[in-house]
Every structure is written in C-alpha cells, then in structure tokens.
Amino acid sequence: MIVELDTVGWLIVIVGLVLTLLITFFLGARVGARRTLRRNREIILAADTPDPGVNPAHRYRAALIINPTKTDAREFASTAEAICRYEGWAPPLVLETTLEDPGEKAAAAALDEGVDVVIAAGGDGTVRAVAAALAGTSTPLGIVPLGTGNLLARNIDLVLDKTEWALRIALWGRNRSIDVGQARIAEDGPTHVFTVITGLGFDAAVMADTNSELKTKLGWLAYVEAGSRKLVGKPSHVKITFDDDYRVSARVRSVLGGNCGKLQGGIQLMPDAVIDDGLLDVLIVSPKNLGQWVGVVASVIGGKSSRGLHTESRRCQKVVIESHDEVDVQFDGDPVGRSSYLAMQVLPSALTVRVPTTEQRKQIRAAAWAV
C-alpha cells in the first residue's frame, strides 16, 4: 500500500530527519568528549606506573620553565610530572623563574641538559625570555599560557584555558618555524628578542602604568583602565627609517613593530602581520586629540576595511625610530624603561614552536562539547 504525503506530512518527515541528525551529532560529540575526559582521568590514575616497555635511557625529556607567581603554578608542576610519566617521557627538568632571571638563563641551562623540548609555563614575559634562549637553536618551544595576555599563544592558535591540553601539545604537537623580532633601545646596547609586538610611546606608557593588583583582579581590562588615563598626552616628534632607506618624520603617540598582530578578544591590531613571512609590520599611531582617538579605535576594530584613520602601516625587515624626547618602550607588553631610540629587525624562521596537530585539534573540539 502506497501512502501519499501532503505538504504538512513531508514537513513532519523532514523535521523528524533533521532532529534525528542533530540528536545523533550531539550524542556522538558527547561520547567523544566523555572518552577524552576519561583519558584525562586515566592519565592521573596511571601516572605512577611508568610504561615497562620503555627503556628509561631512551625516553624523551622536557624542561618546564615555570613562573611561580602565576595561579596554580605549583599544582601544574605536579600535573606535568604525572602526564610526562604516563606519556613515557622521563621526569621533567623543573626550573622556576626569578626576579633576576625571567626565564632566559633557566632555558639556557635546560639546553645544556640536552632536553627535547623547553616548555614556558607563564605569561608573555616568561615566553619571551625562554624564546630568547631558544632562538637560533633546533630545540622547540612549548607554551602553557598562564598569563593575562598570552599573545604568542593566541597567534599560533594554542588552547588557552586547558593547561593539560597545552602540555600535551608541547610534548607531542607539530613543530612550526616562526620569525622572531630583535630590538635595541640604544645604538650600542644589547639586543633583546620579542615574539609579538614591541612599541614606543602610548602603548608602552599604558603597560608601565597598569596597576598590578587590578591586573590580577580584572585581567586585560586593567590595560583599558590605564589607557583611559593616558589618552590625553603630548605627541612625540620622531624620525623613522625603514630598511636603511626610506625615512619619514612625524608627530606620533605610538610606533609599534609587530611579528604578529592578534590581541585579546580577537582584535587584529595588525591584520596583515604574518608570523612566518620574514617581515615586520610597523604601525604608526598619530591622533591629535580625543576625537581622533575614536577614529583610531574604529580603525583597529574595523580591521583592514577601515585602516587609515590616524594610523599608517608599512612592512619592512628592519626599522629605526629616533625620538626627540625619551619615551616609554615595551617588549611584548613588558615595560623596559624610557629611551629616545628603538631599533627593530626580524629574524626569519629563528624559533621552532609546538602547535596542535590535526588530531589534537579534533580531540580539543570534541572535549569542548562535554555536558
């Protein structure tokens, strides 16, 4: 017997099929998430039993460079040791940063030990210090983001709020070569590595004047509070030389050199910046009053389509900024004092970082559906 369906009947059938597909999808995602979460629990339960089939002399070894001031830093160290044991790695070399050494000397010591990966567990300052030691070597940098900005982690699409996942990516992720920047604040001064953005002027003054207690409570919103107090200020007269050739003079509030440009909230301060293209993106910010600052904000939020509102950008391999007066300077968000000179250049493919594999990305997405 053939049953003919009217329009309403067909609608009921189609809706039923769609609901069936949706239910199947969500149940599958939930099962996948439960399997991932079950594996996470098994890691902790099985961590005290090393794999008997692994020769201890041939196991990989990681170094953990941990900023002890970050929340849950000590708990993370214990978790990291457990995960390394479960994954068949040797016990990690655990080193803490100090006021005297934000991570560069610790990372150099880890290199001397011949570790297979150096993992920076902290904020952008810790990552920058460890990257300075690893730049130019073949040893990869793993990142466990524990800071406020976590800018390099954002720009290489690491997971930000799951420290265990970040650690697994650091252990078993894919190697990717990226550029780093190199900066000097005196013509004959030492060079410093940066991985994201270095700047002179307003941006650095905001970093220097951000309240640390407010930063702990509000996170990146503390920068907004500090910035609101710095909007009204005197422009600086600067000379900017690109690639030893093209020179401009301008009155500016900020000049920034970027290796990559993604900020918190998905804002692209430098939408054309590519982390492995062998170029620096230089952004000149030159509003004259509060009204023009509105244009700057609109230019940044609007992305490529609204560029040019009291901003100007240029790409180069190196740049020198000479200011009439001494102004604040920052490297990757860390204030480094005041200077009338800032030179930057790019070091192409100088650093190897661990990023998620395709399979890891699938597992992270599955875990995100847990209910």
PEDAUR-V370337 format. One record per helix or strand of 2 or more residues. SS is the DSSP state (H for helix, E for strand). FROM is the first residue (numbers start at 1). LEN is the number of residues. If there is no record, write none. Layout:
SS&FROM&LEN + SS&FROM&LEN
This chain:
H&7&40 + H&56&3 + E&62&5 + H&73&14 + E&93&4 + H&104&9 + E&117&6 + H&124&11 + E&140&6 + H&151&5 + H&163&10 + E&174&11 + E&192&3 + E&197&5 + H&202&8 + H&212&7 + H&221&10 + E&236&7 + E&246&7 + E&254&5 + H&264&3 + E&280&6 + H&290&17 + E&311&6 + E&318&14 + E&334&22 + H&358&10
